[in-house]
Amino acid sequence: PGPCAVEAKMAASISERSPALEPGAAPYGNFPNYSRFHPPEGRVSLLPGGLLRSLFPAAARPLLGLDVGCNSGELSVALYRHLLGLQESEGSLDQPAAGKDLNLLCCDIDPVLIERAQQCSPFPASISFASLDIMDSSAREPFLSSYLGRFGRSTFDIVFCMSVTMWIHLNHGDSGLVEFLSFLSSLCQYLLIEPQPWKCYRAAARRLRKLGRNDFDHFRSLAINGDMAERITQILTKDCAMELVCCFGSTSWDRSLLLFKSNGPNHEGRMSSEREQ
């Protein structure tokens, strides 16, 4: 079965145990056991070792990362290990050393998933998990500014957005997707994004209808559709002053991993001035 069918099956198996957790009851993609169905290795294996060193050869450490829509954190931790070259066995003992290279802030709309992530994190000193609706500007601005301010920074070095765009798009429409991408691009020097293909939109809408629930508010009116990796690339490059640096290939469930770099003068200027201090 395709990945979207797997997501449906996963959610259905969960719903047998708890009617409150039927597949349509995860309207923001906040599936409780997501990583069992899309294991983190499927993504991180596509990323080259030493990626951070090649992207930030001279930047001051620690680098700051943001993972948007982190679910219960398994992928966040796997990305962290992979980017820093840490083995599976390396956990708490390496926190101080690891934290010198990268601090990662991970957020998700679902407080239950965040609580689980906090309880299971092997790197509590350098990976922070927080419940946040990234589309609520009144909540996100002070929260992210406060985190960045602790490091004397105003942007992140790298932002991760893994299989989140569809949920933003379905719940906030075309304008919401564009606003979301624009916001992310303003936050970072590099953006690693994994858009869901259009067939997953149809599958998500179908799951909702099977439950007899109302359709996603915006599904039938979305003018941004079709090849979503291509459409998102267009938005980021044409409207958000970013350039596509690399496509790291596709996961076995047909999702591209795309790396973008900001062309905005503020990022380059800020990075160089920090290096000089």
C-alpha positions as CSV (number, residue, x, y, z in Angstrom):
1,P,0.0,0.0,0.0
2,G,1.0,3.6,-0.6
3,P,2.2,5.8,2.3
4,C,-1.2,7.6,2.6
5,A,-3.0,4.3,2.8
6,V,-0.5,3.3,5.5
7,E,-1.3,6.4,7.4
8,A,-5.0,5.6,7.2
9,K,-4.4,2.0,8.3
10,M,-2.2,3.2,11.1
11,A,-4.9,5.7,12.3
12,A,-7.6,3.0,11.9
13,S,-5.6,0.6,14.1
14,I,-5.3,3.3,16.7
15,S,-9.0,4.0,16.6
16,E,-9.8,0.4,17.5
17,R,-8.3,1.1,20.8
18,S,-9.6,4.7,21.2
19,P,-12.6,6.1,19.3
20,A,-11.2,9.6,20.0
21,L,-8.2,8.9,17.9
22,E,-9.8,7.9,14.6
23,P,-7.8,9.0,11.5
24,G,-10.0,12.0,10.9
25,A,-9.4,13.0,14.5
26,A,-5.8,13.9,13.6
27,P,-6.8,16.9,11.4
28,Y,-3.4,18.5,11.8
29,G,-1.4,15.3,11.0
30,N,-0.9,14.7,14.8
31,F,-1.0,10.9,14.5
32,P,0.0,9.3,17.8
33,N,2.3,6.6,16.3
34,Y,3.5,8.3,13.2
35,S,7.1,7.3,13.3
36,R,6.2,3.6,13.3
37,F,4.8,4.0,9.8
38,H,7.3,6.5,8.4
39,P,10.5,5.6,10.2
40,P,13.0,8.5,10.7
41,E,15.7,6.5,8.9
42,G,13.7,6.9,5.6
43,R,14.5,10.6,5.7
44,V,17.9,10.9,7.5
45,S,19.5,8.3,5.3
46,L,19.0,10.7,2.3
47,L,21.0,13.4,4.0
48,P,24.8,13.5,3.5
49,G,27.0,13.2,6.6
50,G,28.8,16.4,7.4
51,L,25.9,18.5,6.1
52,L,26.1,21.1,8.8
53,R,29.9,21.5,8.3
54,S,29.4,22.1,4.6
55,L,26.6,24.5,5.1
56,F,28.1,26.4,8.0
57,P,31.9,26.1,7.7
58,A,32.7,29.2,9.7
59,A,29.6,30.1,11.6
60,A,29.7,30.6,15.3
61,R,28.5,27.6,17.3
62,P,26.1,26.5,18.6
63,L,24.1,26.5,15.5
64,L,20.3,27.0,16.1
65,G,17.7,24.8,14.4
66,L,13.9,24.8,14.5
67,D,11.8,21.7,13.7
68,V,8.2,22.7,12.9
69,G,5.5,20.0,13.4
70,C,7.8,17.6,15.2
71,N,5.1,15.1,16.3
72,S,6.5,13.1,19.3
73,G,10.1,13.9,18.4
74,E,11.5,10.6,17.0
75,L,12.5,12.3,13.7
76,S,13.8,15.4,15.5
77,V,16.2,13.2,17.6
78,A,17.2,11.1,14.5
79,L,18.0,14.3,12.5
80,Y,19.9,15.7,15.5
81,R,22.0,12.5,15.8
82,H,22.6,12.3,12.0
83,L,23.6,15.9,11.7
84,L,26.1,15.7,14.5
85,G,27.3,12.2,13.6
86,L,26.2,10.7,17.0
87,Q,25.6,6.9,17.2
88,E,22.4,5.5,18.5
89,S,24.1,4.5,21.8
90,E,25.2,8.0,22.4
91,G,22.8,9.9,24.6
92,S,23.0,11.8,27.8
93,L,26.7,11.6,28.3
94,D,27.3,13.5,25.1
95,Q,24.8,16.3,25.8
96,P,27.3,19.0,26.7
97,A,29.5,18.3,23.7
98,A,26.6,17.9,21.3
99,G,24.9,21.1,22.6
100,K,28.0,23.1,21.7
101,D,27.4,22.3,18.0
102,L,23.6,22.5,17.6
103,N,20.6,23.5,19.7
104,L,17.3,22.4,18.3
105,L,13.9,23.8,19.2
106,C,11.0,21.5,18.2
107,C,7.4,22.5,18.2
108,D,4.0,20.8,17.5
109,I,0.4,21.9,17.8
110,D,-0.4,18.8,19.9
111,P,0.6,19.1,23.6
112,V,0.2,15.3,24.3
113,L,2.7,14.5,21.6
114,I,5.1,17.2,22.9
115,E,4.8,15.7,26.5
116,R,5.8,12.3,25.1
117,A,8.7,13.9,23.2
118,Q,10.0,15.6,26.4
119,Q,9.8,12.4,28.4
120,C,11.7,10.4,25.8
121,S,14.3,12.9,24.7
122,P,17.9,11.6,25.1
123,F,19.3,15.2,24.7
124,P,17.2,17.4,27.0
125,A,20.0,19.9,27.4
126,S,20.2,20.7,23.7
127,I,16.8,19.6,22.2
128,S,13.8,21.6,23.5
129,F,10.2,20.5,22.8
130,A,7.3,23.0,23.0
131,S,3.6,23.0,22.2
132,L,3.0,25.8,19.7
133,D,0.5,26.6,16.9
134,I,2.9,27.9,14.4
135,M,0.0,29.7,12.5
136,D,-0.9,31.7,15.6
137,S,1.2,34.8,15.1
138,S,0.4,36.2,18.5
139,A,1.8,33.1,20.1
140,R,4.7,32.3,17.9
141,E,6.4,35.7,17.7
142,P,7.1,36.2,21.4
143,F,7.9,32.5,21.9
144,L,10.5,32.2,19.0
145,S,11.9,35.6,19.8
146,S,12.4,34.6,23.4
147,Y,14.2,31.4,22.4
148,L,16.5,33.2,19.9
149,G,17.1,36.0,22.3
150,R,18.8,33.5,24.7
151,F,21.5,33.1,22.2
152,G,21.6,36.8,21.1
153,R,20.2,35.8,17.7
154,S,17.2,37.0,15.6
155,T,17.0,34.0,13.2
156,F,17.7,30.3,13.1
157,D,20.5,28.8,11.0
158,I,18.3,26.0,9.7
159,V,14.6,25.1,9.9
160,F,13.1,21.7,9.3
161,C,9.6,21.2,8.0
162,M,8.9,17.5,7.4
163,S,5.5,16.5,6.0
164,V,3.8,19.5,7.5
165,T,2.8,21.7,4.5
166,M,-0.3,19.7,3.6
167,W,-1.8,20.1,7.0
168,I,-1.2,23.9,7.0
169,H,-2.6,24.0,3.5
170,L,-5.8,22.0,4.3
171,N,-6.5,23.9,7.4
172,H,-5.5,27.4,6.3
173,G,-6.0,27.4,2.5
174,D,-3.7,28.8,-0.2
175,S,-3.1,32.1,1.5
176,G,-2.2,30.2,4.7
177,L,0.3,28.0,2.9
178,V,2.0,31.1,1.3
179,E,2.0,32.9,4.6
180,F,3.5,29.9,6.4
181,L,6.3,29.5,3.8
182,S,7.0,33.2,3.8
183,F,7.2,33.1,7.6
184,L,9.6,30.1,7.6
185,S,11.8,31.7,5.0
186,S,12.1,34.9,7.1
187,L,13.2,32.8,10.1
188,C,16.3,31.1,8.7
189,Q,19.3,30.9,6.5
190,Y,18.5,27.3,5.3
191,L,15.2,25.5,5.1
192,L,14.9,21.7,4.7
193,I,11.3,20.9,3.6
194,E,9.5,17.7,2.8
195,P,6.2,18.5,1.1
196,Q,3.4,15.9,0.9
197,P,2.3,15.1,-2.7
198,W,-1.2,15.9,-3.9
199,K,-2.4,12.3,-3.6
200,C,-2.0,12.6,0.2
201,Y,-4.4,15.5,0.2
202,R,-7.0,13.4,-1.5
203,A,-6.4,10.5,0.9
204,A,-6.7,12.9,4.0
205,A,-10.0,14.3,2.6
206,R,-11.3,10.8,1.9
207,R,-10.5,9.6,5.5
208,L,-12.4,12.6,6.9
209,R,-15.4,11.8,4.7
210,K,-15.4,8.1,5.7
211,L,-15.9,9.2,9.2
212,G,-18.9,11.3,8.2
213,R,-17.2,14.5,9.2
214,N,-17.2,17.8,7.3
215,D,-14.5,18.1,4.6
216,F,-11.4,20.2,5.3
217,D,-12.6,23.8,5.0
218,H,-10.3,24.6,2.1
219,F,-9.8,21.3,0.2
220,R,-12.1,21.9,-2.7
221,S,-11.1,25.5,-3.2
222,L,-7.3,25.0,-3.3
223,A,-5.8,26.6,-6.4
224,I,-2.3,25.6,-5.4
225,N,-2.4,21.9,-6.3
226,G,-0.8,19.2,-8.5
227,D,2.9,18.8,-8.2
228,M,3.3,20.2,-4.7
229,A,7.1,20.0,-4.5
230,E,7.2,22.1,-7.6
231,R,4.5,24.5,-6.4
232,I,6.2,25.0,-3.1
233,T,9.6,25.5,-4.8
234,Q,8.0,28.2,-7.0
235,I,6.5,30.0,-3.9
236,L,9.8,29.9,-2.0
237,T,12.0,31.0,-5.0
238,K,9.6,33.6,-6.5
239,D,7.9,35.1,-3.4
240,C,10.2,34.3,-0.5
241,A,13.8,35.2,-1.8
242,M,15.1,31.7,-1.4
243,E,17.0,29.5,-3.9
244,L,16.8,25.7,-4.2
245,V,20.2,24.4,-3.3
246,C,19.6,20.6,-3.5
247,C,17.0,17.9,-3.7
248,F,18.3,15.0,-1.6
249,G,16.0,12.5,-3.5
250,S,12.7,11.0,-2.4
251,T,11.7,8.8,0.5
252,S,10.3,5.3,-0.2
253,W,6.9,6.9,0.3
254,D,7.5,9.4,-2.5
255,R,8.3,12.6,-0.7
256,S,11.1,14.9,-1.8
257,L,13.6,16.4,0.6
258,L,14.3,19.9,-0.6
259,L,17.0,22.3,0.8
260,F,16.6,26.0,0.2
261,K,18.9,28.9,1.1
262,S,17.8,32.4,1.9
263,N,19.0,35.1,-0.6
264,G,17.8,37.8,1.8
265,P,20.6,40.3,2.7
266,N,19.7,40.3,6.3
267,H,20.7,36.7,6.8
268,E,24.1,37.0,5.2
269,G,24.8,40.2,7.0
270,R,23.7,38.9,10.4
271,M,25.7,35.7,10.1
272,S,28.9,37.6,9.1
273,S,28.6,40.2,11.8
274,E,28.1,37.3,14.4
275,R,31.3,35.6,13.2
276,E,33.2,38.9,13.6
277,Q,32.2,39.3,17.2
